[in-house]
Amino acid sequence: MTGGFQNPWALLLLLLIPLWAWWLRRARPEAVAFARAGAAAEAARGRGRWMGAVPDVLRALSFGLLALALAGPRTGARVVEEESEGIAIVLAVDVSQSMLAEDLRPRNRLGAAKQTVARFIQGRENDRIGLVAFAAEAMTRVPLTRDYAVLTEAVGGLQSGGLGEGTAIGDGLAAAAARLRRAEERSKVVVLMSDGANNRGDVDPRQAARAAAVLGIRVYTIAMGADTVARIPVALTRVGVRYGLARTVVDEKLLSEIATVSGGRYFRARDTDALRRIWTEIDRLERTPVRARRYVRYTEWYLPFLLFGAAVLILEWLFRATRWGRVP
């Protein structure tokens, strides 16, 4: 809440009240008018002087209230209206079989990716975000949207095995860039997560990165996985999932080139904590400045002061007319 006066200069009129009282004291030392012969008897009893001062007090009070009304007292609630163009972001997530390697938590690399991506989405405002999944092929799971609930549900539903064997980084990047091509936002970003090397697909990753740069799209790349042998599911048998040990090779040079060409950044996530820090850093880097327009909606309170001041003025007139008559 906030408040004040619309015409604060009018408060200076209140200074006239003590000056007027001083003038009355000099001009009328007794400051008492007797309207009837019986008033002298009342004065003798000690009440005449007090009753004689009442009209002057009422006049001073009325003048003060009317001065406050002229000053325009008001209260209001401060409102902040934010305007933001937002950012268009497409999240391109590798869902190849190697993303099931259990060197990140929870469960595996894909589980860690889903958890951190969902947390990133929940921290955004005003941005349109889309989701692309890729393995041997690329597929748009969610087009650009501000419906974060739908987007978070789609991220939670990402699974490995539905898009073939292999890793088509170029196709995944191309699909993400295509979603951003006609976006109205000035700032366009792709966040691409992969744990392997480009070994499938029809689009060369470097060409896709150059095309993204021409379209004004920055690409942040995240290499997933530790440099160790990790347990990975290799087959489904009658008694359950059979696991093997595998070491995946991340093409860090390729992912770094993609980020550099497009004006983005390359990150390496060797564990879940590093992955969380990476998403926090991306969240910090990709924040659209918000232009705030502030205004105050006021409630005017001059009318109660005006009415009360007028009422006191009428009361003063009645007091003089009915009891004291004309005061010199």
C-alpha positions as CSV (number, residue, x, y, z in Angstrom):
1,M,0.0,0.0,0.0
2,T,1.1,3.6,-0.7
3,G,-0.5,7.0,-0.2
4,G,0.0,10.7,0.1
5,F,-1.5,13.9,-1.2
6,Q,-2.3,15.0,-4.7
7,N,-1.7,18.7,-3.9
8,P,0.7,18.7,-0.9
9,W,1.2,22.5,-1.2
10,A,-2.3,22.9,0.1
11,L,-1.1,21.7,3.5
12,L,0.7,25.0,3.9
13,L,-2.7,26.6,4.5
14,L,-2.8,24.8,7.9
15,L,-0.1,27.3,9.0
16,L,-2.7,30.0,8.8
17,I,-4.7,28.5,11.7
18,P,-2.1,29.4,14.5
19,L,-1.6,32.8,12.8
20,W,-5.4,33.4,12.9
21,A,-5.6,32.3,16.6
22,W,-2.7,34.7,17.4
23,W,-4.5,37.6,15.6
24,L,-7.8,36.8,17.5
25,R,-5.9,36.9,20.8
26,R,-4.6,40.4,20.0
27,A,-7.8,41.8,18.4
28,R,-10.2,40.3,21.0
29,P,-8.5,39.6,24.3
30,E,-11.6,38.3,25.9
31,A,-12.7,36.5,22.6
32,V,-16.1,36.1,24.2
33,A,-19.5,37.4,22.8
34,F,-22.5,37.6,25.0
35,A,-25.8,37.1,23.2
36,R,-28.1,37.5,26.2
37,A,-28.0,39.2,29.5
38,G,-27.9,35.8,31.1
39,A,-24.5,35.1,29.5
40,A,-22.8,37.4,32.0
41,A,-24.0,35.2,34.8
42,E,-22.6,32.1,33.0
43,A,-19.3,33.9,32.6
44,A,-19.3,34.6,36.3
45,R,-19.6,30.8,36.8
46,G,-16.5,30.2,34.7
47,R,-18.2,28.8,31.6
48,G,-18.7,31.9,29.4
49,R,-15.1,32.2,28.3
50,W,-15.1,28.5,27.2
51,M,-18.4,28.7,25.4
52,G,-17.4,31.9,23.7
53,A,-14.3,30.2,22.2
54,V,-16.3,27.3,20.7
55,P,-17.3,29.1,17.4
56,D,-13.7,30.0,16.8
57,V,-12.5,26.5,17.4
58,L,-15.2,25.2,15.0
59,R,-14.2,27.7,12.4
60,A,-10.5,26.7,12.7
61,L,-11.4,23.0,12.5
62,S,-13.6,23.6,9.4
63,F,-10.8,25.5,7.7
64,G,-8.3,22.7,8.5
65,L,-10.6,20.0,7.1
66,L,-11.2,22.0,3.9
67,A,-7.4,22.5,3.5
68,L,-6.9,18.8,3.8
69,A,-9.6,18.2,1.2
70,L,-7.9,20.6,-1.1
71,A,-4.6,18.7,-0.6
72,G,-6.2,15.6,-2.0
73,P,-5.5,12.8,0.4
74,R,-5.4,9.4,-1.3
75,T,-4.3,5.8,-0.8
76,G,-3.4,3.2,-3.3
77,A,-1.9,-0.2,-4.1
78,R,1.3,-0.2,-6.1
79,V,1.0,-2.5,-9.1
80,V,3.9,-3.8,-11.2
81,E,3.1,-4.9,-14.7
82,E,5.9,-6.9,-16.3
83,E,6.5,-7.1,-20.0
84,S,8.8,-9.8,-21.5
85,E,9.3,-11.2,-25.0
86,G,10.6,-14.5,-23.5
87,I,12.9,-16.9,-25.1
88,A,12.2,-19.8,-27.5
89,I,14.0,-22.9,-26.4
90,V,14.0,-26.4,-27.8
91,L,15.4,-29.3,-25.7
92,A,17.0,-32.0,-27.8
93,V,17.5,-35.2,-25.8
94,D,19.4,-38.3,-26.9
95,V,17.3,-41.4,-26.1
96,S,19.6,-44.0,-27.6
97,Q,20.3,-47.2,-25.8
98,S,23.6,-46.0,-24.4
99,M,21.6,-43.4,-22.4
100,L,20.6,-46.3,-20.1
101,A,24.1,-46.6,-18.8
102,E,23.9,-46.5,-15.0
103,D,26.8,-44.1,-14.2
104,L,24.4,-41.2,-13.4
105,R,21.5,-41.0,-10.9
106,P,18.6,-41.5,-10.6
107,R,18.9,-44.9,-12.3
108,N,20.8,-43.9,-15.5
109,R,21.8,-41.1,-17.8
110,L,18.4,-40.8,-19.3
111,G,16.9,-40.6,-15.8
112,A,19.3,-37.8,-14.8
113,A,18.5,-36.0,-18.0
114,K,14.8,-36.2,-17.4
115,Q,15.1,-35.0,-13.8
116,T,17.3,-32.0,-14.6
117,V,15.3,-31.0,-17.7
118,A,12.0,-31.0,-15.7
119,R,13.6,-28.9,-13.0
120,F,14.8,-26.4,-15.7
121,I,11.3,-26.2,-17.2
122,Q,9.7,-25.5,-13.8
123,G,12.1,-22.5,-13.3
124,R,11.2,-20.7,-16.5
125,E,8.6,-18.0,-17.1
126,N,7.3,-16.4,-20.3
127,D,9.4,-18.8,-22.5
128,R,8.1,-21.1,-25.1
129,I,9.8,-24.4,-24.9
130,G,9.7,-27.4,-27.2
131,L,11.0,-31.0,-26.9
132,V,12.8,-33.2,-29.5
133,A,13.9,-36.7,-28.9
134,F,16.5,-38.4,-31.1
135,A,18.4,-41.7,-31.5
136,A,18.8,-43.1,-35.0
137,E,15.9,-40.8,-35.9
138,A,14.6,-37.5,-34.5
139,M,11.1,-36.8,-33.5
140,T,9.4,-33.7,-32.1
141,R,7.6,-34.7,-28.9
142,V,6.2,-31.2,-28.0
143,P,6.2,-28.2,-30.3
144,L,7.0,-24.8,-28.8
145,T,4.6,-24.1,-25.9
146,R,4.1,-22.3,-22.6
147,D,2.0,-25.2,-21.3
148,Y,4.8,-26.4,-18.9
149,A,2.6,-29.1,-17.4
150,V,2.2,-30.8,-20.8
151,L,5.9,-30.3,-21.4
152,T,7.0,-31.8,-18.1
153,E,4.7,-34.8,-18.6
154,A,6.3,-35.4,-22.0
155,V,9.8,-35.2,-20.5
156,G,8.8,-37.8,-17.9
157,G,7.6,-40.1,-20.7
158,L,10.9,-40.1,-22.6
159,Q,12.1,-43.7,-23.2
160,S,14.9,-45.4,-25.0
161,G,14.2,-47.9,-27.8
162,G,11.5,-46.2,-29.9
163,L,13.7,-44.4,-32.4
164,G,16.1,-47.1,-33.5
165,E,19.7,-47.9,-32.7
166,G,22.4,-45.3,-33.0
167,T,22.8,-41.6,-32.5
168,A,21.9,-39.0,-35.1
169,I,23.1,-35.8,-33.5
170,G,22.7,-33.9,-36.8
171,D,19.1,-35.0,-37.3
172,G,18.3,-34.1,-33.7
173,L,19.8,-30.6,-34.1
174,A,18.2,-30.0,-37.4
175,A,14.7,-31.0,-36.0
176,A,15.2,-28.6,-33.1
177,A,16.4,-25.8,-35.4
178,A,13.4,-26.3,-37.7
179,R,11.1,-25.7,-34.7
180,L,12.8,-22.4,-34.0
181,R,13.0,-21.2,-37.6
182,R,9.7,-19.3,-37.6
183,A,9.7,-18.4,-33.9
184,E,8.8,-14.8,-33.2
185,E,11.1,-14.5,-30.2
186,R,14.4,-12.6,-30.7
187,S,16.3,-15.1,-28.6
188,K,16.4,-18.7,-29.8
189,V,18.2,-21.5,-28.1
190,V,18.7,-25.3,-28.5
191,V,20.0,-27.3,-25.6
192,L,21.3,-30.6,-27.0
193,M,22.2,-33.6,-24.7
194,S,24.0,-36.6,-26.0
195,D,26.3,-39.3,-24.7
196,G,27.7,-40.7,-28.0
197,A,29.2,-39.9,-31.4
198,N,27.2,-39.1,-34.5
199,N,26.8,-42.5,-36.3
200,R,23.4,-42.3,-37.9
201,G,21.1,-39.9,-39.7
202,D,21.0,-37.9,-42.9
203,V,22.2,-34.5,-41.7
204,D,25.8,-33.6,-40.9
205,P,26.0,-32.1,-37.4
206,R,28.4,-29.3,-38.4
207,Q,26.2,-28.2,-41.3
208,A,23.2,-28.2,-38.9
209,A,25.2,-26.0,-36.5
210,R,26.1,-23.6,-39.3
211,A,22.4,-23.4,-40.4
212,A,21.4,-22.8,-36.8
213,A,23.9,-19.9,-36.6
214,V,22.5,-18.4,-39.7
215,L,19.0,-18.5,-38.2
216,G,20.3,-16.8,-35.0
217,I,20.0,-19.9,-32.9
218,R,22.5,-20.6,-30.1
219,V,23.2,-24.2,-29.3
220,Y,24.3,-25.4,-25.9
221,T,25.7,-28.9,-26.0
222,I,26.0,-31.3,-23.0
223,A,28.1,-34.4,-23.1
224,M,26.6,-37.0,-20.8
225,G,28.5,-39.7,-18.9
226,A,31.6,-40.5,-17.0
227,D,34.9,-41.8,-18.5
228,T,34.4,-45.2,-16.9
229,V,32.9,-48.6,-17.7
230,A,29.2,-48.5,-16.8
231,R,26.5,-51.2,-16.4
232,I,24.0,-51.1,-19.2
233,P,21.0,-53.3,-20.1
234,V,21.7,-55.3,-23.2
235,A,18.8,-57.8,-23.5
236,L,15.4,-58.7,-22.1
237,T,15.1,-62.3,-21.1
238,R,12.4,-64.4,-19.5
239,V,13.8,-63.9,-16.1
240,G,14.4,-60.2,-16.5
241,V,16.8,-57.7,-17.9
242,R,20.3,-58.8,-18.7
243,Y,23.1,-56.3,-18.1
244,G,26.5,-55.9,-19.6
245,L,29.4,-53.5,-19.1
246,A,30.2,-50.9,-21.7
247,R,32.3,-47.8,-22.2
248,T,30.6,-45.2,-24.4
249,V,32.7,-42.7,-26.3
250,V,31.5,-39.1,-26.4
251,D,32.6,-37.0,-29.4
252,E,33.5,-34.0,-27.3
253,K,35.2,-32.3,-30.2
254,L,32.0,-32.5,-32.3
255,L,29.8,-31.2,-29.5
256,S,32.2,-28.4,-28.8
257,E,32.4,-27.3,-32.4
258,I,28.6,-27.3,-32.6
259,A,28.4,-24.9,-29.6
260,T,31.2,-22.7,-30.9
261,V,29.9,-22.3,-34.4
262,S,26.5,-21.3,-33.1
263,G,27.7,-18.9,-30.4
264,G,26.6,-21.3,-27.6
265,R,28.7,-23.2,-25.0
266,Y,29.8,-26.8,-24.5
267,F,29.5,-28.6,-21.1
268,R,30.6,-32.0,-19.9
269,A,28.4,-33.8,-17.3
270,R,30.5,-36.6,-15.7
271,D,28.1,-37.0,-12.8
272,T,24.6,-35.9,-11.7
273,D,25.8,-33.0,-9.6
274,A,27.7,-31.6,-12.6
275,L,24.7,-32.0,-14.7
276,R,22.6,-30.0,-12.2
277,R,25.2,-27.2,-12.2
278,I,25.2,-27.1,-16.0
279,W,21.4,-26.6,-16.1
280,T,21.7,-23.9,-13.5
281,E,24.3,-22.2,-15.5
282,I,22.2,-22.4,-18.7
283,D,19.2,-21.1,-16.8
284,R,21.3,-18.1,-15.6
285,L,22.7,-17.4,-19.1
286,E,19.3,-17.5,-20.8
287,R,17.3,-15.0,-18.9
288,T,15.4,-12.3,-20.8
289,P,15.6,-8.9,-19.2
290,V,12.1,-7.9,-18.0
291,R,10.8,-4.4,-18.6
292,A,8.6,-3.4,-15.7
293,R,6.0,-0.6,-15.9
294,R,4.9,0.6,-12.5
295,Y,1.8,2.6,-11.8
296,V,-0.4,3.3,-8.7
297,R,-4.2,3.0,-8.6
298,Y,-5.3,5.5,-6.0
299,T,-8.5,5.8,-3.9
300,E,-9.3,9.5,-3.4
301,W,-10.3,10.5,0.2
302,Y,-10.9,14.3,-0.3
303,L,-14.7,13.9,-0.2
304,P,-15.1,12.8,3.5
305,F,-12.8,15.8,4.5
306,L,-14.8,18.2,2.4
307,L,-18.2,17.0,3.7
308,F,-17.0,17.0,7.3
309,G,-15.5,20.4,6.9
310,A,-18.7,21.8,5.5
311,A,-20.7,20.2,8.3
312,V,-18.4,21.8,10.9
313,L,-18.8,25.1,9.2
314,I,-22.6,24.8,9.3
315,L,-22.4,23.8,13.0
316,E,-20.3,26.9,13.7
317,W,-22.9,29.1,12.0
318,L,-25.8,27.5,13.9
319,F,-23.9,27.9,17.2
320,R,-23.4,31.6,16.6
321,A,-27.0,32.2,15.3
322,T,-28.8,30.3,18.0
323,R,-26.8,31.0,21.2
324,W,-24.4,33.8,20.8
325,G,-25.8,35.9,18.0
326,R,-23.5,38.2,16.1
327,V,-19.9,38.1,17.3
328,P,-17.9,41.3,16.7
